[in-house]
């Protein structure tokens, strides 16, 4: 699952590929924005944890998992 996170006062967004489902990511975002958690915590597909203060979230975009093409072929 591709997740893009916009952070206030930061010129670039955070982009990560996560093994979490869209529902799990949405739940974590809802908890962070609802005040249940001071941090948005997500884990990428390599096991690295990404922490963003919930009061600095500008937006979170949850997309489809991207399929990487392997090999040579016609475009």
LUMPA-911943 format. One record per residue: residue number from 0; residue in three letters; z, x, y of N, C-alpha, C in turn. Coordinates in Angstrom, 2 decimals. Atoms other than C-alpha are relative to their C-alpha. Example, Ala and Ser with C-alpha at 12.3 -4.5 7.8 and 13.67 -1.06 7.14 Angstrom:
{site 0,"Ala",{0.00,0.89,-1.19},{7.80,12.30,-4.50},{0.00,0.90,1.20}} {site 1,"Ser",{-0.06,-0.82,-1.19},{7.14,13.67,-1.06},{0.73,-0.77,1.09}} 
***
This chain:
{site 0,"Unk",{0.00,0.85,-1.15},{0.00,0.00,0.00},{0.00,0.90,1.23}} {site 1,"Unk",{0.05,-0.77,-1.23},{-0.99,1.46,3.36},{0.86,-0.70,1.06}} {site 2,"Unk",{-0.89,0.54,-1.02},{1.65,1.00,6.08},{-0.17,0.84,1.26}} {site 3,"Unk",{0.09,-0.66,-1.30},{1.15,1.84,9.77},{1.17,-0.48,0.85}} {site 4,"Unk",{-1.18,0.33,-0.80},{4.23,1.98,12.00},{-0.20,0.53,1.41}} {site 5,"Unk",{0.05,-0.40,-1.39},{4.05,2.04,15.77},{1.41,0.19,0.52}} {site 6,"Unk",{-1.32,-0.32,-0.52},{7.01,3.66,17.49},{-0.08,0.04,1.52}} {site 7,"Unk",{-0.02,0.02,-1.46},{7.88,3.01,21.14},{0.14,1.42,0.55}} {site 8,"Unk",{-0.03,-1.29,-0.70},{7.33,6.00,23.46},{-0.50,1.16,-0.85}} {site 9,"Unk",{0.62,-1.03,0.84},{5.42,7.90,20.75},{-1.51,-0.20,0.07}} {site 10,"Unk",{1.45,0.16,-0.17},{1.71,8.60,21.25},{-0.76,-0.28,-1.30}} {site 11,"Unk",{0.70,0.19,1.26},{0.83,8.43,17.54},{0.79,-0.93,-0.90}} {site 12,"Unk",{-0.65,0.87,0.97},{1.55,5.93,14.81},{0.29,0.78,-1.28}} {site 13,"Unk",{-0.34,-0.58,1.29},{3.10,6.78,11.45},{-0.80,-0.75,-1.05}} {site 14,"Unk",{0.81,0.62,1.06},{0.74,6.14,8.52},{0.48,0.58,-1.33}} {site 15,"Unk",{-0.41,-0.47,1.31},{1.92,6.30,4.93},{-0.52,-0.91,-1.08}} {site 16,"Unk",{0.37,0.76,1.20},{0.85,5.21,1.47},{1.28,-0.19,-0.80}} {site 17,"Unk",{-1.24,0.30,0.69},{3.72,3.49,-0.29},{-0.28,-0.71,-1.32}} {site 18,"Unk",{0.10,0.69,1.29},{4.18,2.36,-3.89},{0.71,-1.34,0.05}} {site 19,"Unk",{-0.69,1.28,-0.16},{6.29,-0.54,-2.58},{-1.01,-1.12,0.20}} {site 20,"Unk",{0.88,1.15,-0.19},{4.78,-4.01,-2.58},{0.06,-0.46,1.45}} {site 21,"Unk",{0.02,0.54,-1.36},{3.88,-5.85,0.61},{1.27,-0.81,0.28}} {site 22,"Unk",{-1.21,0.79,-0.17},{6.86,-8.16,0.08},{1.22,0.89,0.22}} {site 23,"Unk",{-1.11,-0.93,-0.18},{9.27,-5.22,-0.23},{-0.03,0.63,1.39}} {site 24,"Unk",{0.14,-0.59,-1.34},{7.92,-3.61,2.95},{0.36,-1.03,1.05}} {site 25,"Unk",{-0.29,1.06,-0.96},{8.08,-6.92,4.80},{1.50,-0.30,0.04}} {site 26,"Unk",{-1.45,0.22,0.06},{11.68,-7.43,3.64},{0.77,1.08,0.72}} {site 27,"Unk",{-0.66,-1.12,-0.68},{12.69,-3.97,4.86},{-0.17,-0.10,1.51}} {site 28,"Unk",{0.26,0.17,-1.43},{11.07,-4.64,8.25},{0.83,-1.15,0.55}} {site 29,"Unk",{-0.78,1.15,-0.45},{12.76,-8.04,8.52},{1.48,0.34,0.10}} {site 30,"Unk",{-1.40,-0.43,-0.05},{16.16,-6.50,7.72},{0.26,0.89,1.21}} {site 31,"Unk",{-0.16,-0.91,-1.14},{15.64,-3.79,10.35},{-0.05,-0.76,1.32}} {site 32,"Unk",{0.14,0.74,-1.25},{14.52,-6.22,13.04},{1.08,-1.08,0.15}} {site 33,"Unk",{-1.03,1.02,-0.03},{17.17,-8.79,12.12},{1.40,0.54,0.25}} {site 34,"Unk",{-1.30,-0.60,-0.27},{20.00,-6.33,12.72},{0.82,0.31,-1.24}} {site 35,"Unk",{-0.73,-0.29,1.24},{21.01,-5.98,9.06},{0.05,1.50,-0.28}} {site 36,"Unk",{0.07,-1.44,0.22},{20.02,-2.31,9.09},{-0.41,0.68,1.30}} {site 37,"Unk",{0.37,-0.70,-1.24},{19.90,0.17,12.01},{-1.28,0.82,-0.14}} {site 38,"Unk",{1.19,-0.80,0.26},{16.96,1.98,10.36},{-0.98,-0.76,-0.88}} {site 39,"Unk",{1.02,0.43,0.94},{13.66,0.99,8.80},{-0.21,1.16,-0.95}} {site 40,"Unk",{0.09,-1.05,1.01},{13.58,2.97,5.57},{-1.08,-0.37,-1.01}} {site 41,"Unk",{1.07,0.19,0.97},{10.39,3.26,3.50},{-0.20,1.30,-0.77}} {site 42,"Unk",{0.26,-1.16,0.85},{9.43,5.60,0.66},{-1.50,0.07,-0.26}} {site 43,"Unk",{1.43,-0.13,0.25},{5.90,6.99,0.38},{-0.25,0.29,-1.47}} {site 44,"Unk",{0.35,-0.17,1.41},{4.03,7.56,-2.88},{0.37,1.36,-0.57}} {site 45,"Unk",{-0.43,-1.33,0.45},{5.23,11.19,-3.04},{1.52,0.09,-0.08}} {site 46,"Unk",{-1.45,0.03,0.08},{8.90,10.14,-2.92},{0.70,0.40,1.28}} {site 47,"Unk",{-0.62,-0.36,-1.28},{9.47,11.15,0.71},{0.45,-1.26,0.71}} {site 48,"Unk",{-0.55,1.15,-0.71},{11.63,8.81,2.75},{-0.32,0.11,1.48}} {site 49,"Unk",{0.31,0.07,-1.42},{10.52,7.74,6.24},{1.03,-0.93,0.64}} {site 50,"Unk",{-1.03,0.78,-0.70},{13.28,6.53,8.59},{-0.40,-0.15,1.46}} {site 51,"Unk",{0.33,0.28,-1.39},{12.58,4.87,11.93},{1.12,-0.88,0.56}} {site 52,"Unk",{-1.02,0.87,-0.60},{15.30,3.48,14.25},{-0.59,-1.38,0.29}} {site 53,"Unk",{0.55,1.35,-0.13},{14.87,-0.29,14.27},{-0.20,-0.43,1.44}} {site 54,"Unk",{0.17,0.37,-1.41},{15.27,-0.53,18.05},{-1.20,0.68,0.64}} {site 55,"Unk",{1.18,-0.70,-0.52},{12.22,1.75,18.49},{-1.30,-0.49,-0.63}} {site 56,"Unk",{1.21,0.51,0.65},{9.78,-0.25,16.33},{-0.85,-0.77,1.01}} {site 57,"Unk",{0.94,0.74,-0.83},{6.71,-1.41,18.24},{-0.77,-1.00,-0.86}} {site 58,"Unk",{0.70,0.87,0.93},{4.74,-2.83,15.29},{-0.03,0.64,-1.38}} {site 59,"Unk",{0.19,-0.47,1.37},{4.30,-2.54,11.53},{-1.20,-0.75,-0.56}} {site 60,"Unk",{1.21,0.58,0.58},{0.90,-3.11,9.95},{-0.01,0.30,-1.49}} {site 61,"Unk",{0.00,-0.14,1.44},{0.84,-3.73,6.21},{-1.40,-0.31,-0.49}} {site 62,"Unk",{1.37,0.17,0.44},{-2.58,-3.24,4.63},{-0.14,0.09,-1.50}} {site 63,"Unk",{0.32,-0.12,1.42},{-4.27,-3.14,1.29},{0.05,1.46,-0.42}} {site 64,"Unk",{0.02,-1.34,0.53},{-4.04,-0.13,-0.93},{-1.42,0.51,0.02}} {site 65,"Unk",{1.35,-0.55,-0.09},{-7.00,2.12,-0.27},{-0.37,0.69,-1.31}} {site 66,"Unk",{0.50,-0.61,1.22},{-9.10,3.22,-3.22},{-0.79,1.24,0.41}} {site 67,"Unk",{0.69,-1.23,-0.33},{-10.19,6.83,-3.01},{-1.20,0.20,-0.92}} {site 68,"Unk",{1.19,-0.25,0.78},{-13.70,7.61,-4.11},{0.00,1.47,-0.42}} {site 69,"Unk",{-0.01,-1.34,0.55},{-14.06,10.65,-6.33},{-1.41,0.34,-0.46}} {site 70,"Unk",{1.29,-0.45,0.48},{-17.18,12.65,-6.98},{-1.08,-0.14,1.03}} {site 71,"Unk",{1.15,0.05,-0.88},{-20.61,12.73,-5.51},{-0.76,-1.28,-0.26}} {site 72,"Unk",{0.75,1.22,0.18},{-22.70,9.70,-4.93},{-0.71,-0.38,1.28}} {site 73,"Unk",{0.72,0.47,-1.18},{-24.97,7.89,-2.55},{0.96,-0.78,0.89}} {site 74,"Unk",{-0.84,0.72,-0.95},{-23.34,6.56,0.57},{-0.56,-1.32,0.20}} 
***
